[in-house]
C-alpha cells in the first residue's frame, strides 16, 4: 500500500534490540522509524518528533533520513465535520 510504520515507544532502543519478545521483533521488522525512550517532562526538546531530549530517533529502514526531520517543532490540527479536533505532534506547553 506504500504506507510507512512509525512507532512511539517508552522503551529504550537498547532494550528493544535485546528483546526476545516475538511481538517486539515482528513489529520492528515491519517498521520504518522509531522514537525510543521514555518521555521526561524535565527534558524538553525542540525536535519535531521527540517530546523530550532523552528520546532517540531510530531509522529502521532507508525510507527516511535525518534531514527529512528538521529541528523546527510542528503541530498539525485537524478539525472534522463534527467539530472533533485531532492534534498530531508535540505542542509546546
URHUJO-V805487 format. One record per residue. N is the residue number from 0. OMEGA is omega as a letter, one per 30 degrees, with the letter a starting at -180 (none if undefined). Layout:
# URHUJO-V805487
n->(N/N)
omega->(OMEGA/OMEGA)
This chain:
# URHUJO-V805487
n->(0/1/2/3/4/5/6/7/8/9/10/11/12/13/14/15/16/17/18/19/20/21/22/23/24/25/26/27/28/29/30/31/32/33/34/35/36/37/38/39/40/41/42/43/44/45/46/47/48/49/50/51/52/53/54/55/56/57/58/59/60/61/62/63/64/65/66/67/68/69/70/71/72/73/74/75/76/77/78/79/80/81/82/83/84/85/86/87/88/89/90/91/92)
omega->(l/a/l/l/a/a/l/a/l/a/l/a/a/l/l/l/a/a/l/l/a/l/l/a/a/a/l/a/a/a/a/a/a/l/a/l/a/l/l/a/l/a/a/a/a/l/a/a/a/a/l/a/l/a/a/l/a/l/a/l/l/a/a/l/l/a/l/a/a/a/a/l/l/l/l/l/l/l/a/a/l/a/l/a/l/a/l/a/a/l/l/a/none)
